Amino acid sequence: MKTIYLDNAATTPVDDRVIEAMKPYFNEKYGNASSVHLKGQEAKRAMEEARTTIAHSINASSDEIIFTGGGTESNNLALKGLFFENKDKGKNHIITTKIEHDCVMNAAKWLEKQGAEVTYLDVDSGGFVKPEDIRKAIKENTLLVSVIHGNNEIGTIQDIEVIGKICREKGVLFHTDACQSYTKTKLNVKKQNIDLVTLNAHKIHGPKGVGALYIKKGIKITPILHGGGHERGIRSGTENTPGIVGFAKAAKLAKDKHIKQMRKLRDKLINRILAIENTKLNGPRENRLCNNVNVCFNNVEGESIGGYLEAYGICSSTGSACASHSLEPSHVLRAIGRSHLEANSSIRLSIGRQNTEEEIDKLLDVLPGIIIKLRKISPFK
């Protein structure tokens, strides 16, 4: 049975061309980029070319890109690094939202124990934070506003240009987690007034274990890893040259045609699934990530739907992969007003550029029958 993979928000299959670009840096061009000999400088050149590629993709300068081990590390570096750099300067207030990725939520909660003051803003039923709420929440001691760009669970794309403008006017820093939105929607750090951006590779058909943090020139950050002073002293640790090369290759391969293809499949999925009785779309119809579908099938357990789909070779998710071990309902779905039962009745289907219309048709052939079957045996009526 052929696998139909519809969990691309969790991770994506690595593009064959990315693998080919990475291969030489495992066994031929294997030098440490910090070494001064030929092998080391060969690796360093490749890494700096990749840095330039990533920088240009968001309209930044190459010296504003710090390579990390992934999105979680980049988000932690942004929040913790800024807090520890500024906490003794009277700036200890962080503003974020109730629908952030777990790594931002948990980093913020940890920082509260270190003396940070954190405001968690509400969102509306579509998952949008009101820019005016951000403006009102900014105080004299506000250091940072951190708002996710494209939500990993419900696909909401925030108006970060407006948010960034407010932050710039108020003199506070603005960070956005763009792991899900990178290459799927426009990201321009200058136009959108962004000071720090989190990126990673494995959501865009690149390798796992590599990410980046854009830090606007002039912003100081206290390192959270201490060692040999790699990445301009901000992120110590031998750079993952093969992963960095693969990251840049994946970014280069992303095209507008892929966005159009994913959006077409997304809309087909949403329209057909909502034709099933007693279903609700989680998140907005407009300003939604091109690859995200998240639906509440009232009174049916999402885990059960996923299990039945897997029997047909279809991979789905009940929410964020990072929280899939938890029995608690999604904090994102609860934040947009879903009940405990509704949150646990939801599944996420996330499309990649490798998916075909035939695969979507196969899902749509089997899904209505699964829902009928599960509703017959559901204790919730």
Secondary structure, DSSP 8 states (H G I E B T S, - for coil): ---EE-BTTT-----HHHHHHHTHHHHTS---TT--SHHHHHHHHHHHHHHHHHHHHTT--GGGEEEES-HHHHHHHHHHHHHHHHGGGT--EEEEETT--HHHHHHHHHHHHTT-EEEEE---TTS---HHHHHHH--TTEEEEE--SB-TTT-BB--HHHHHHHHHHHT-EEEEE-TTTBTTB---TTTTT-SEEEEESTTTTS-SS-EEEEE-TT-----SS-SS-TGGGTS-S---HHHHHHHHHHHHH--HHHHHHHHHHHHHHHHHHTTSTTEEESS-SSSB-TTEEEEEETTS-HHHHHHHHHHTTEE-BSS-GGGTT--S--HHHHHTT--HHHHTTEEEEE--TT--HHHHHHHHHHHHHHHHHHHHH-S--
